[in-house]
Every structure is written in C-alpha cells, then in structure tokens.
Amino acid sequence: MNKNQSTRRDFLKVTGSASAAIAFPTIIPSSALGNATTPPPSERIVVGGIGLGNMGGGDMGAFLNNKSVQYVAVCDVRTGVRNGAKDRVDKHNNNKDCTAHTDFREMLAREDIDAVHIATPDHWHGIMVIEACRAGKDAFCQKPESRTLREGRLMVEAARRYGRVVSGGSQRVLEDYRALVRQCWGGELGPIKSINVNVDPLSQPCNLPPQDCPADMDWEMWLGPAPWAPYNSKRCDGNFSTSGNSWRSYTDYSGGGMTDWGAHHFGGATYVVDVRELQPSEVIYQNEGGKRFLTFKYPNGILLTHNMPGKGNMQVEGTPGAKREAKTIPEYAAKGGISADFIECVKTRGKPFRDIEYAVNTVAVCHLGIIAYTLGRSLKWDAAKQVFIGDEEANRFLDRARREPWQL
C-alpha cells in the first residue's frame, strides 16, 4: 500500500480505543466494524467510480458488493446519474458519506482513495488512467483501454513508473473463451498456426444536428479532450450500439465495433493463441472482390486474421497430429470475476489477469487494423519503438489532437 494508505490505517488503529471512550452508538452492525466474512473498514480497499452509466453502473455493483471494498465516491458529468449513484452507495453503506463529483480530478485528489474504476467514453480512458497513476491510485479501466496507439504505450509506462496495479475490463476474454483456451494451451490442436476474428464496423464521423443541452449535463466536461461539437443526445448516448446513435459509433470518441467488440474478440484470440505479451510486426491488407480483410503477423509466426472470407469468429487452425506441450492457464486471482481479480491484486500487488500491458497489446491490434483499412494498404509495425517502419503517412495516425487543457 502507498504511504497515504499506511498513514490513514495506522491512524485508525491508534485512535480506535480513544474514540470508544467518546460518544459511541450502543448498537453497531457487525459488518460496519468487520466480522468473519467482512474486513474492518481500515483493512478494505477504498474505491471510487468514474463514469457510472450502463457499464459503469454494472462495475459499481461489482465493487460495491465486494466485501474487501469500501466504496466512498462517485463521479459523472450528468447530475441525475451522479446523484443516483451516490444514493445507491449511501444506501449500501447505510450512511450519507459518499461524495459526488463532476470533475474526476477532485476524486483523485482524495488521499484516502486507493483505487478507481473508469467506464467513461473511450476518448477519456488514457488521460484518466495516467492521472490516476500519477495520483497514486490503482485503476480498473473498461475496454477498449485506449483510443490511440500512443495513449496505450503511455498508460503502460505510467503504471510501471508509479508502481500501480492497472487492469483492463475485458471480462469476456476469459469468461467467453476459457474452453477454447484449454484446448489450445492443453495441446489438443498441436502447434497453433492462426486464429480468425470477425468483428465490425469502424467508427464514422458524426454530423448530427445540434440540440439544446439538458441543464443536468456538463457538456464541456463530457467532451473533454475530444473536438468541440454541439450537443446531441445520440452523440453521447451510452447504449451498446456501434452502428449509429451512440458515442461508440463516432470517430471522435471511439473506434466503433473494431475496438468495442474487438477488445473482447481480439483479446480472446490473443489469449487463445498465447500472444498476449506481443504486438504484430506486420498488417497485410487484402481486398478480394470488394471484400476487405487483414492478416496480422506476429514475430513468433502466429497469424491473426480479421474477417477472413470463409472463416468463423475465433476459428483456430492448428497442426493435426503434431504434439504441443501443455501449458498452465492463467486465471483470475480471486473468485468473483474480473473486478475481484483486480481487488485481489491491489491487495497483493500482483499482476491482474488483464494487466494493462496485455490490454494495450490487444487494443493495439484494433488500432493497427483501423489504420490499415483507413489507408487501404499493408503496414509494418515496430513494436519496440511504437512507430510504423518507413511510413510517415501512417505515423500521423499514432495519436489524435486533444483540446486544452487535456494533453498527454
């Protein structure tokens, strides 16, 4: 734990007996002080949530109901969502102590908070994770973890520099594809040659007409680093569609289905064929009769294809009859899903199942694919230097411009 955590918890232990001599309720629920199944508040991981809509609300429930967590703060740019989240936390904690914020920096400034979970639109992820690390907080960030290739590398560097536990939120990587992982890692299919992922579409520019912004929405804060645009309810809707009428559909905020569902499917694929620690060295663009598809080549020879004609999603090509030594399969560090895995690693300082580097390597595949499709040609990628080899045009897509003051 960091210095702030130790100071706070030592203070609680020192003052515990003294406070008992002051006005103290006669009857206290055992869970408030800790019992056989619930640690006392001084030993719980203190958590706050940023972005508490559809996915964020689900994440909040997972953390709120984790007995190792003390949930204390909420942040959202929409008054109704923010107040509703605070009420939910207060009801769970049986008090009125949860603080509510519009600006995530206020939450990060709290010395007592150990970790935050982030489920904002994608264009905020990089900035918030990096700022959380700088503030000494561990972070759980929903997929896709980065909006650009440059953001991903900076997120990994921040986690390592500040010694933070940072987990991606791609729960489907393990929970959807565990059986296929067991087949491949167990050696049933022999040495693996390739795997195919089918996912669409790419995001598109947004030209929705302006609408009056609701009084309870801080539109400037919602936009943050994204280019200024007029408010439209469909522009910022958090529904899970990637084909229009949601922020997931538009280039200023997301990579569309390629990154949104791609984070799940490419994450599962790279796990299945055991290239989580690598990034592709080459992206081969192909167009046959108007059908566009890609082949990602990894340094170890594994191929990952995207929308390959005639192949199904997560279809693996192995080497029948050839032997492959079985390998131990990584699992979550604790029961209760990917959020419990994160909390356990916050306590032990271990590497979470979706460590930020694994998550960034996954979303890098998505970004590389988008750039290849945008330019309509093949690319060579230097993963160590994080640049396209001899390709200045492609290197212009490494990052996106950001509005002040939201720079990386």
C-alpha positions as CSV (number, residue, x, y, z in Angstrom):
1,M,0.0,0.0,0.0
2,N,1.2,3.6,-0.6
3,K,2.2,5.9,2.1
4,N,-1.1,7.7,2.3
5,Q,-2.9,4.3,2.9
6,S,-0.5,3.3,5.7
7,T,-0.8,6.7,7.5
8,R,-4.7,6.5,7.3
9,R,-4.9,2.9,8.6
10,D,-2.3,3.4,11.3
11,F,-4.2,6.4,12.5
12,L,-7.4,4.4,12.7
13,K,-5.7,1.7,14.7
14,V,-4.1,4.3,17.1
15,T,-7.3,6.2,17.6
16,G,-9.7,3.2,17.8
17,S,-9.5,2.8,21.6
18,A,-9.7,6.5,22.3
19,S,-12.7,7.0,20.1
20,A,-14.5,4.3,22.0
21,A,-14.5,6.5,25.1
22,I,-16.3,9.3,23.3
23,A,-19.9,9.2,22.2
24,F,-20.3,5.8,20.5
25,P,-23.6,4.2,19.4
26,T,-24.8,1.4,21.7
27,I,-25.6,-1.0,18.8
28,I,-23.5,-1.2,15.7
29,P,-24.0,-3.7,12.8
30,S,-21.1,-6.2,12.9
31,S,-20.4,-5.6,9.2
32,A,-19.6,-2.0,10.0
33,L,-16.6,-3.0,12.1
34,G,-15.8,-6.2,10.3
35,N,-16.7,-9.8,11.1
36,A,-15.8,-13.3,9.9
37,T,-16.7,-12.5,6.3
38,T,-16.1,-8.7,6.1
39,P,-12.8,-7.0,6.9
40,P,-13.0,-3.8,9.1
41,P,-13.0,-0.5,7.2
42,S,-9.4,0.1,7.9
43,E,-8.4,-3.0,6.0
44,R,-10.7,-2.6,3.0
45,I,-9.7,-1.2,-0.4
46,V,-11.2,2.3,-0.7
47,V,-12.7,2.7,-4.1
48,G,-14.4,5.5,-6.2
49,G,-16.1,5.2,-9.6
50,I,-15.7,7.5,-12.7
51,G,-18.4,7.3,-15.4
52,L,-21.4,5.5,-13.9
53,G,-23.8,4.9,-16.8
54,N,-24.5,1.5,-18.4
55,M,-21.2,-0.3,-18.0
56,G,-20.0,1.9,-15.1
57,G,-23.2,1.1,-13.1
58,G,-22.5,-2.6,-13.5
59,D,-18.9,-2.2,-12.4
60,M,-20.1,-0.2,-9.5
61,G,-22.3,-3.0,-8.4
62,A,-19.4,-5.5,-8.6
63,F,-17.1,-3.4,-6.5
64,L,-19.8,-2.2,-4.1
65,N,-20.7,-5.8,-3.3
66,N,-17.1,-6.9,-2.9
67,K,-16.6,-7.3,0.9
68,S,-13.0,-6.2,0.6
69,V,-14.1,-2.8,-0.8
70,Q,-15.1,0.4,1.0
71,Y,-16.9,2.4,-1.7
72,V,-16.7,6.1,-1.0
73,A,-17.0,8.4,-4.0
74,V,-18.8,8.7,-7.4
75,C,-18.1,10.9,-10.4
76,D,-20.2,11.6,-13.5
77,V,-20.9,14.7,-15.7
78,R,-24.7,14.0,-15.5
79,T,-26.4,15.2,-12.3
80,G,-29.1,12.6,-12.4
81,V,-26.7,9.7,-12.9
82,R,-24.3,11.2,-10.3
83,N,-27.0,11.7,-7.6
84,G,-28.4,8.2,-8.3
85,A,-25.0,6.6,-7.9
86,K,-24.4,8.5,-4.6
87,D,-27.8,7.3,-3.3
88,R,-27.0,3.8,-4.3
89,V,-23.7,3.9,-2.4
90,D,-25.2,5.6,0.6
91,K,-28.0,3.1,0.8
92,H,-25.4,0.2,0.7
93,N,-23.2,1.8,3.3
94,N,-26.1,2.9,5.5
95,N,-24.8,6.5,5.7
96,K,-24.7,9.7,3.7
97,D,-20.9,9.9,3.4
98,C,-20.4,9.1,-0.3
99,T,-19.0,12.2,-2.1
100,A,-20.2,13.1,-5.6
101,H,-18.0,14.8,-8.2
102,T,-18.4,16.2,-11.7
103,D,-14.6,16.6,-12.2
104,F,-12.6,13.3,-11.8
105,R,-9.6,15.3,-10.6
106,E,-11.4,16.1,-7.3
107,M,-11.8,12.4,-6.6
108,L,-8.1,11.6,-7.5
109,A,-7.1,14.4,-5.0
110,R,-8.5,12.4,-2.1
111,E,-5.7,10.9,-0.1
112,D,-7.8,8.1,1.3
113,I,-8.8,6.6,-2.0
114,D,-6.8,3.5,-3.0
115,A,-8.3,2.7,-6.4
116,V,-10.8,3.9,-9.0
117,H,-12.8,2.2,-11.7
118,I,-13.3,4.0,-15.0
119,A,-16.1,3.5,-17.5
120,T,-16.3,6.7,-19.4
121,P,-16.4,7.0,-23.2
122,D,-13.2,5.8,-24.7
123,H,-11.7,9.2,-25.5
124,W,-11.2,9.8,-21.8
125,H,-9.6,6.5,-20.8
126,G,-5.9,7.3,-21.5
127,I,-5.9,10.6,-19.6
128,M,-7.9,9.3,-16.6
129,V,-5.7,6.2,-16.1
130,I,-2.5,8.1,-16.4
131,E,-3.7,10.8,-14.0
132,A,-4.9,8.1,-11.6
133,C,-1.4,6.5,-11.6
134,R,0.2,9.9,-11.0
135,A,-2.1,10.4,-8.1
136,G,-1.1,7.1,-6.5
137,K,-4.3,5.3,-7.3
138,D,-4.6,1.8,-8.8
139,A,-7.1,1.7,-11.7
140,F,-9.6,-0.6,-13.4
141,C,-10.4,0.7,-16.8
142,Q,-13.2,-0.6,-19.1
143,K,-12.3,-1.7,-22.6
144,P,-11.2,-0.6,-25.1
145,E,-8.5,0.7,-22.8
146,S,-7.0,3.3,-25.3
147,R,-8.3,5.5,-28.1
148,T,-5.0,5.7,-29.9
149,L,-1.7,3.7,-30.2
150,R,0.3,6.4,-28.4
151,E,-2.1,6.5,-25.4
152,G,-1.7,2.8,-24.9
153,R,2.1,3.0,-24.5
154,L,1.8,6.0,-22.2
155,M,-0.7,4.1,-20.0
156,V,1.7,1.1,-19.6
157,E,4.6,3.5,-18.8
158,A,2.6,5.3,-16.2
159,A,1.5,2.1,-14.5
160,R,5.2,0.9,-14.3
161,R,6.7,4.3,-13.4
162,Y,4.3,4.9,-10.5
163,G,4.1,1.2,-9.4
164,R,0.3,1.0,-9.8
165,V,-1.9,-2.0,-10.4
166,V,-3.9,-1.2,-13.6
167,S,-6.4,-3.7,-15.1
168,G,-8.4,-3.7,-18.2
169,G,-12.1,-4.5,-18.0
170,S,-12.4,-7.1,-20.8
171,Q,-14.3,-9.7,-18.8
172,R,-15.2,-11.8,-21.9
173,V,-11.6,-12.6,-22.7
174,L,-11.6,-15.4,-20.1
175,E,-15.3,-15.9,-19.4
176,D,-16.3,-16.4,-23.1
177,Y,-13.2,-18.3,-24.4
178,R,-12.0,-20.4,-21.5
179,A,-12.9,-23.7,-23.2
180,L,-11.0,-22.7,-26.4
181,V,-8.0,-21.6,-24.3
182,R,-8.0,-25.0,-22.6
183,Q,-8.0,-26.8,-26.0
184,C,-5.1,-24.7,-27.4
185,W,-3.0,-24.4,-24.2
186,G,-3.6,-28.0,-23.4
187,G,-2.1,-29.1,-26.7
188,E,-5.1,-30.7,-28.2
189,L,-4.7,-28.9,-31.5
190,G,-0.9,-29.2,-31.7
191,P,1.1,-26.1,-32.5
192,I,-1.2,-23.2,-33.4
193,K,-0.9,-21.6,-36.8
194,S,-3.7,-19.0,-36.9
195,I,-6.9,-17.7,-35.5
196,N,-9.6,-15.6,-37.1
197,V,-11.7,-12.8,-35.6
198,N,-14.9,-11.4,-37.2
199,V,-16.0,-8.0,-35.9
200,D,-17.3,-4.8,-37.4
201,P,-17.8,-1.8,-38.0
202,L,-15.3,1.0,-37.9
203,S,-16.5,4.3,-36.3
204,Q,-17.7,7.1,-38.5
205,P,-17.7,11.0,-38.4
206,C,-20.7,12.4,-36.6
207,N,-22.8,15.1,-38.3
208,L,-25.8,15.1,-36.0
209,P,-27.7,18.4,-35.7
210,P,-27.4,20.5,-32.5
211,Q,-29.9,20.2,-29.7
212,D,-30.4,22.1,-26.5
213,C,-28.2,20.6,-23.9
214,P,-30.0,19.5,-20.7
215,A,-29.4,21.5,-17.6
216,D,-28.1,18.5,-15.7
217,M,-25.3,17.7,-18.3
218,D,-21.8,19.2,-18.2
219,W,-21.3,19.0,-21.9
220,E,-17.8,20.6,-21.9
221,M,-16.6,18.1,-19.4
222,W,-18.2,15.2,-21.4
223,L,-16.3,16.3,-24.5
224,G,-13.1,16.9,-22.6
225,P,-10.2,16.2,-25.0
226,A,-12.4,15.5,-28.0
227,P,-13.0,18.2,-30.6
228,W,-15.8,20.6,-29.7
229,A,-19.1,19.6,-31.2
230,P,-22.7,20.7,-30.5
231,Y,-24.7,18.6,-28.0
232,N,-26.9,15.9,-29.5
233,S,-28.4,13.2,-27.3
234,K,-27.5,10.5,-29.8
235,R,-23.9,11.7,-29.9
236,C,-23.4,10.9,-26.2
237,D,-25.8,8.1,-25.7
238,G,-24.1,5.2,-23.8
239,N,-26.1,2.4,-25.5
240,F,-24.1,-0.5,-26.8
241,S,-24.8,0.0,-30.5
242,T,-21.8,0.6,-32.8
243,S,-23.7,1.3,-35.9
244,G,-25.1,4.7,-35.1
245,N,-26.8,6.8,-32.3
246,S,-24.2,6.2,-29.6
247,W,-20.8,7.6,-28.8
248,R,-19.4,4.2,-29.6
249,S,-20.3,4.8,-33.3
250,Y,-18.3,8.0,-33.8
251,T,-14.6,8.6,-34.5
252,D,-14.1,11.4,-32.1
253,Y,-14.9,9.1,-29.2
254,S,-14.4,5.5,-30.2
255,G,-13.1,3.1,-32.9
256,G,-16.5,1.6,-33.3
257,G,-17.1,-2.1,-33.3
258,M,-13.5,-2.7,-34.3
259,T,-12.4,-1.5,-30.8
260,D,-15.5,-2.0,-28.7
261,W,-16.2,-5.7,-29.5
262,G,-12.8,-6.0,-31.0
263,A,-11.3,-5.6,-27.5
264,H,-13.2,-8.7,-26.4
265,H,-12.7,-10.8,-29.5
266,F,-9.1,-9.8,-30.2
267,G,-8.4,-10.1,-26.5
268,G,-9.8,-13.6,-26.5
269,A,-7.9,-14.5,-29.7
270,T,-4.5,-13.3,-28.5
271,Y,-5.1,-15.2,-25.2
272,V,-6.1,-18.4,-27.1
273,V,-3.0,-18.5,-29.3
274,D,-0.8,-17.1,-26.5
275,V,0.5,-13.9,-28.0
276,R,-0.8,-11.6,-25.2
277,E,2.7,-10.3,-24.5
278,L,3.4,-9.4,-28.1
279,Q,2.2,-6.9,-30.8
280,P,2.0,-7.7,-34.5
281,S,5.0,-6.8,-36.7
282,E,3.1,-6.6,-39.9
283,V,-0.5,-6.0,-41.0
284,I,-1.3,-7.3,-44.5
285,Y,-4.3,-5.6,-46.2
286,Q,-6.3,-7.6,-48.7
287,N,-9.3,-6.8,-50.9
288,E,-10.8,-9.5,-52.9
289,G,-13.9,-8.6,-55.0
290,G,-14.7,-5.7,-52.6
291,K,-14.3,-7.9,-49.5
292,R,-11.6,-6.4,-47.3
293,F,-9.8,-8.4,-44.7
294,L,-6.5,-8.3,-42.8
295,T,-3.7,-10.7,-41.7
296,F,-1.7,-9.7,-38.6
297,K,1.7,-11.4,-38.5
298,Y,3.4,-11.9,-35.0
299,P,7.1,-12.1,-34.5
300,N,6.8,-15.8,-33.5
301,G,5.0,-16.7,-36.7
302,I,1.4,-16.8,-35.4
303,L,-1.2,-15.3,-37.7
304,L,-4.3,-13.5,-36.6
305,T,-6.8,-12.7,-39.3
306,H,-9.7,-10.3,-39.4
307,N,-12.9,-11.0,-41.3
308,M,-11.1,-13.7,-43.4
309,P,-13.6,-14.9,-46.0
310,G,-14.9,-18.4,-45.2
311,K,-13.7,-18.4,-41.6
312,G,-15.8,-18.1,-38.4
313,N,-15.2,-15.9,-35.4
314,M,-12.5,-17.4,-33.2
315,Q,-11.8,-20.2,-35.7
316,V,-8.4,-21.8,-34.9
317,E,-6.1,-23.5,-37.3
318,G,-3.8,-25.9,-35.5
319,T,-1.4,-28.7,-36.6
320,P,-3.3,-32.1,-36.5
321,G,-1.2,-35.0,-35.4
322,A,1.6,-32.8,-34.1
323,K,2.4,-32.6,-30.4
324,R,2.5,-29.5,-28.3
325,E,3.5,-29.4,-24.7
326,A,0.6,-28.4,-22.4
327,K,0.9,-25.1,-20.5
328,T,-0.6,-23.8,-17.3
329,I,-3.6,-21.5,-18.0
330,P,-3.7,-18.1,-16.2
331,E,-6.9,-17.5,-14.3
332,Y,-8.3,-14.7,-12.1
333,A,-6.6,-14.2,-8.8
334,A,-9.8,-14.4,-6.8
335,K,-13.4,-15.7,-7.3
336,G,-15.9,-13.1,-8.3
337,G,-14.9,-12.2,-11.9
338,I,-12.5,-9.7,-13.3
339,S,-13.3,-7.0,-10.7
340,A,-12.5,-9.3,-7.9
341,D,-9.3,-10.2,-9.7
342,F,-8.3,-6.5,-9.7
343,I,-9.1,-6.0,-6.0
344,E,-7.1,-9.1,-5.0
345,C,-4.1,-7.8,-7.0
346,V,-4.5,-4.3,-5.4
347,K,-4.1,-6.1,-2.0
348,T,-1.2,-8.4,-3.1
349,R,0.4,-6.0,-5.6
350,G,0.3,-8.9,-8.1
351,K,-0.3,-8.7,-11.9
352,P,-4.0,-8.7,-12.7
353,F,-5.4,-11.1,-15.4
354,R,-6.0,-8.2,-17.8
355,D,-2.8,-6.3,-16.8
356,I,-2.7,-3.0,-18.7
357,E,0.1,-4.2,-21.0
358,Y,-2.0,-7.2,-22.1
359,A,-5.0,-5.0,-22.6
360,V,-3.0,-2.4,-24.6
361,N,-1.4,-5.1,-26.8
362,T,-4.9,-6.2,-27.6
363,V,-6.3,-2.8,-28.5
364,A,-3.2,-2.1,-30.5
365,V,-4.4,-4.8,-32.9
366,C,-7.6,-2.9,-33.2
367,H,-5.9,0.4,-33.9
368,L,-3.4,-1.1,-36.4
369,G,-6.3,-2.7,-38.2
370,I,-8.3,0.6,-38.4
371,I,-5.2,2.4,-39.8
372,A,-4.7,-0.3,-42.4
373,Y,-8.3,-0.1,-43.5
374,T,-8.3,3.7,-43.5
375,L,-5.2,3.9,-45.7
376,G,-6.2,0.8,-47.7
377,R,-2.8,-0.8,-47.6
378,S,-0.4,-3.0,-45.7
379,L,1.8,-1.7,-42.8
380,K,5.0,-2.7,-41.0
381,W,5.0,-2.0,-37.2
382,D,8.0,-1.6,-34.9
383,A,6.5,-2.6,-31.5
384,A,9.6,-1.6,-29.6
385,K,9.7,2.0,-31.0
386,Q,5.9,2.2,-31.4
387,V,6.1,3.5,-35.0
388,F,5.3,2.4,-38.5
389,I,8.5,1.5,-40.3
390,G,9.3,4.0,-43.1
391,D,5.8,5.2,-43.3
392,E,5.3,8.9,-42.3
393,E,1.7,8.9,-43.5
394,A,0.7,6.0,-41.2
395,N,2.6,7.6,-38.3
396,R,0.2,10.5,-38.4
397,F,-2.4,8.1,-37.1
398,L,-0.5,7.2,-33.9
399,D,-2.4,9.8,-31.9
400,R,-5.2,12.4,-32.1
401,A,-5.2,16.1,-31.3
402,R,-6.7,17.0,-27.9
403,R,-8.4,20.1,-26.7
404,E,-6.7,22.1,-24.0
405,P,-6.0,21.5,-21.2
406,W,-6.3,17.8,-21.8
407,Q,-2.9,16.9,-23.1
408,L,-0.7,13.8,-22.5
